[in-house]
C-alpha cells in the first residue's frame, strides 16, 4: 500500500462509523475502485479488513476527497449538504450519483417521480456539489423537451402541486421550453385518460445569481402561469383559471445537455432528464 493511500485512509478513519450501508456506484467510481483494489497489493486480507463493501466505500471517499481538494468550495454549504462525510461520498461523481439515485427510485416506485417522503440522505450533498459547478440557466441548453424524473415537495408547496407530483410518472410528464417565445409548457399525464397542461411565461433575471471564481452564474427565471387546463377521457378540455399565478420563479441549481435541476419559489425540487437520456439511464 503506497504512502498516499495510507495517508488518505488515516484521514478517513475517524469517519468509519459514518459510512452508509451502501456504496455510491457509478462507472467512474467503479473504475476507481478496481484501481484502488490493485493498489492494496496481493497480500491484502480483505476479510480481516472488513469486506469489499468497506473497501469500496473508502475508495469512494478517497477519490471524493481528492476532488474536493481541487474545488472552490466557497459556495458549498457543508451543513446543508449533511456534513463533510456526505460530500466525500458523492464528490467523485455527483452527477452519476444523482442518476443512480433516480434510476433506483423509479424502478422501485413504478416510475413515480415523487420522493417527498423517501428522499435519499445523500441528495443534499449531491445538489450542493452540482450547484458549485456553476452551470445555471442557459437559454441554449434549456431549449426543447424534458421529462420529469424526480419531485420533492416542500412544506409550503401548494396542495394541488403535491397531488400532481404524487401521480407523475417518468416518461409521461414533460416540461418543455420554447426559448424563442420565452415560454415553457408542462404536460402531466395521469394514466391513459387524464392530462393536465399549463403554459408558463418566463423571464431570466439577475436576482439570486452566484459567483463561481470570476464568473457570474445566472440562476433565476421569473414565472407567470398564463394558462392551465385538464382533459379527462372523452370529455371536453376544462380550463383551470384558478391555477394562473404571477410572481413565481425557478432557480436553476444545475443544467447540462442531459439534466435540469430547479427549485421553485415555494421550495419544491424538480429534476428533469432529456427523454433520450432517461431511456439510456433506465436501460
C-alpha positions in Angstrom: 0.0 0.0 0.0 1.6 3.3 -1.1 2.1 6.2 1.3 -0.6 8.4 -0.3 -3.3 5.8 0.2 -2.1 5.1 3.7 -2.4 8.9 4.5 -5.9 9.1 3.0 -7.2 6.0 4.9 -5.7 7.5 8.1 -7.6 10.7 7.5 -10.8 8.8 6.8 -10.6 6.5 9.9 -12.5 8.9 12.2 -15.5 8.7 9.8 -15.6 4.9 9.6 -18.8 4.7 11.6 -20.4 7.3 9.4 -20.4 5.3 6.2 -23.8 4.5 4.7 -24.8 0.8 4.3 -24.2 1.0 0.5 -21.5 2.4 -1.7 -22.2 5.0 -4.4 -21.7 3.2 -7.6 -21.2 4.9 -11.0 -18.9 3.9 -13.9 -16.4 6.5 -12.6 -16.3 5.2 -9.0 -16.3 1.5 -10.1 -13.3 2.1 -12.3 -11.6 3.9 -9.5 -12.4 1.0 -7.1 -10.8 -1.5 -9.4 -7.6 0.6 -9.4 -7.9 1.1 -5.6 -8.1 -2.7 -5.1 -5.0 -3.3 -7.1 -3.1 -0.7 -5.1 -3.7 -2.7 -1.9 -1.2 -5.4 -3.0 -1.5 -9.1 -3.4 -1.2 -9.8 0.3 -4.1 -7.6 1.3 -6.6 -9.6 3.5 -10.0 -8.1 2.6 -11.8 -10.4 5.2 -9.7 -9.2 8.0 -10.1 -5.6 6.8 -13.9 -5.7 6.9 -15.0 -6.8 3.5 -15.2 -5.5 -0.1 -18.0 -3.0 0.7 -16.0 -1.2 3.3 -13.0 -1.0 0.9 -15.3 0.3 -1.9 -16.7 2.9 0.4 -13.2 4.1 1.4 -12.2 4.1 -2.2 -15.1 6.5 -3.0 -14.2 8.6 0.0 -10.6 8.9 -1.0 -11.5 9.8 -4.6 -14.1 12.3 -3.3 -11.6 13.9 -1.0 -9.2 14.4 -3.9 -11.9 16.0 -6.0 -12.9 18.3 -3.1 -9.3 19.4 -2.6 -9.4 20.7 -6.2 -12.7 22.5 -5.9 -13.7 26.0 -5.0 -16.0 25.3 -2.0 -16.8 28.9 -1.2 -20.4 28.3 -2.4 -20.9 24.9 -0.8 -22.9 24.8 2.4 -21.4 21.9 4.3 -24.2 21.8 6.9 -26.9 21.9 4.3 -25.1 19.1 2.5 -25.4 16.9 5.6 -21.7 17.2 6.6 -18.3 16.7 5.2 -18.6 12.9 5.1 -21.7 13.1 2.8 -19.7 15.4 0.4 -16.8 12.9 0.4 -19.1 10.0 -0.5 -20.5 11.7 -3.7 -17.8 14.2 -4.7 -16.1 11.6 -7.0 -19.1 11.7 -9.4 -22.1 13.8 -8.2 -23.9 13.7 -11.5 -23.5 9.9 -11.7 -24.6 9.6 -8.1 -27.8 11.6 -8.8 -28.6 9.5 -11.9 -28.1 6.3 -9.8 -30.4 7.5 -7.1 -33.1 8.5 -9.6 -33.0 5.3 -11.6 -33.2 3.2 -8.4 -36.1 5.3 -7.1 -38.0 5.0 -10.4 -37.5 1.2 -10.6 -38.6 0.8 -7.0 -41.6 3.0 -7.2 -43.1 2.0 -10.6 -41.7 5.2 -12.4 -43.4 7.5 -9.8 -41.3 10.7 -9.5 -42.3 11.8 -6.0 -39.6 11.3 -3.3 -41.0 13.7 -0.7 -41.3 11.0 1.9 -38.3 9.0 0.8 -35.6 11.5 0.0 -32.1 9.9 -0.1 -29.8 11.1 2.6 -27.0 11.9 0.1 -29.3 14.1 -2.1 -28.5 17.4 -0.4 -24.7 16.8 -0.8 -25.2 16.0 -4.5 -27.1 19.2 -5.1 -24.6 21.3 -3.3 -21.7 19.9 -5.4 -23.6 20.2 -8.7 -24.6 23.8 -7.9 -20.9 24.6 -7.2 -20.1 23.6 -10.8 -21.6 26.9 -11.9 -24.0 25.5 -14.5 -27.0 27.7 -14.1 -29.6 28.9 -16.5 -28.6 28.8 -20.2 -31.1 29.6 -22.9 -29.4 27.4 -25.5 -29.1 24.4 -23.2 -32.6 24.6 -21.7 -34.5 24.7 -25.1 -36.5 21.7 -26.0 -38.1 18.7 -24.5 -37.6 17.5 -20.9 -39.3 14.7 -18.9 -39.9 14.8 -15.1 -37.9 12.2 -13.2 -37.9 13.5 -9.6 -40.1 15.7 -7.5 -39.7 16.7 -3.8 -42.4 18.9 -2.4 -41.8 21.3 0.4 -43.9 22.1 3.4 -45.1 25.3 1.6 -45.8 23.6 -1.8 -49.4 24.1 -2.9 -51.8 21.2 -2.2 -52.6 20.9 -5.9 -48.9 20.7 -6.8 -48.3 18.0 -4.2 -51.3 16.0 -5.5 -49.9 16.2 -9.1 -46.4 15.2 -8.0 -47.8 12.0 -6.4 -49.3 11.0 -9.8 -46.4 11.9 -12.1 -44.7 9.1 -14.0 -41.3 9.4 -15.6 -41.6 9.3 -19.4 -45.2 10.6 -19.2 -44.8 14.0 -17.6 -43.0 16.7 -19.6 -41.8 20.3 -19.1 -40.7 21.7 -22.5 -39.0 25.0 -23.1 -39.8 27.1 -26.1 -37.0 29.7 -25.8 -37.9 31.9 -28.8 -41.3 32.6 -27.2 -40.0 32.7 -23.6 -42.4 30.1 -22.5 -42.4 26.6 -21.2 -45.2 24.1 -21.3 -45.9 21.4 -18.6 -47.8 18.3 -19.6 -48.7 15.8 -17.0 -50.5 12.6 -17.9 -52.4 10.5 -15.3 -52.6 7.1 -16.9 -54.1 7.0 -20.4 -57.1 9.1 -19.9 -56.2 12.2 -18.0 -53.9 15.1 -18.8 -53.0 18.4 -17.1 -51.5 21.1 -19.2 -50.1 24.5 -18.3 -48.3 27.3 -20.1 -45.7 29.5 -18.3 -44.3 32.7 -19.4 -40.8 33.3 -18.1 -38.1 36.0 -17.9 -34.5 35.5 -16.8 -33.4 37.9 -14.2 -30.2 38.8 -12.3 -31.5 38.1 -8.8 -30.1 35.1 -6.9 -27.0 34.9 -9.1 -23.9 33.2 -7.7 -20.3 33.9 -8.4 -18.1 30.9 -9.2 -14.5 32.0 -9.4 -14.6 35.1 -11.7 -17.8 34.0 -13.5 -21.3 35.2 -12.7 -23.9 32.4 -12.9 -27.5 33.3 -13.6 -29.9 31.1 -11.7 -33.4 32.6 -11.7 -36.2 32.9 -14.1 -39.4 34.7 -13.1 -42.5 32.7 -14.0 -46.2 33.6 -14.6 -48.6 30.7 -15.2 -50.7 32.1 -18.1 -52.9 29.1 -18.8 -53.9 25.7 -17.5 -56.4 23.0 -18.5 -57.5 19.5 -17.6 -58.5 16.8 -20.1 -60.3 13.7 -18.7 -61.1 10.8 -21.1 -63.5 11.9 -23.8 -64.8 14.9 -22.0 -64.0 18.4 -23.3 -60.9 20.0 -22.1 -61.6 22.0 -18.9 -59.9 25.4 -18.4 -58.5 25.9 -14.9 -58.2 29.7 -14.4 -57.7 29.4 -10.7 -54.2 27.9 -11.4 -53.0 31.1 -13.1 -50.3 32.8 -11.0 -47.9 35.7 -11.3 -44.6 36.4 -9.5 -43.3 32.8 -9.1 -39.8 31.8 -10.0 -37.5 28.9 -10.7 -33.9 28.8 -9.6 -31.6 26.6 -11.8 -29.4 24.5 -9.5 -27.8 22.7 -12.4 -28.2 22.4 -16.2 -26.3 20.5 -18.8 -27.2 18.6 -22.0 -28.8 15.8 -20.0 -30.2 17.1 -16.7 -32.1 20.1 -15.4 -32.4 20.7 -11.7 -34.6 23.5 -10.4 -36.2 24.7 -7.2 -39.3 26.8 -7.2 -40.2 29.8 -5.1 -42.1 27.6 -2.7 -39.1 25.3 -2.2 -40.2 22.3 -4.3 -37.4 20.5 -6.0 -37.7 19.1 -9.6 -35.3 17.1 -11.7 -35.8 16.6 -15.5 -33.9 14.5 -17.9 -33.8 14.7 -21.7 -36.1 11.8 -22.8 -33.3 10.1 -24.7 -31.0 10.3 -21.6 -33.8 8.8 -19.4 -34.1 5.9 -21.9 -30.3 5.2 -21.7 -30.2 5.5 -18.0 -33.1 3.1 -17.5 -31.7 0.5 -20.0 
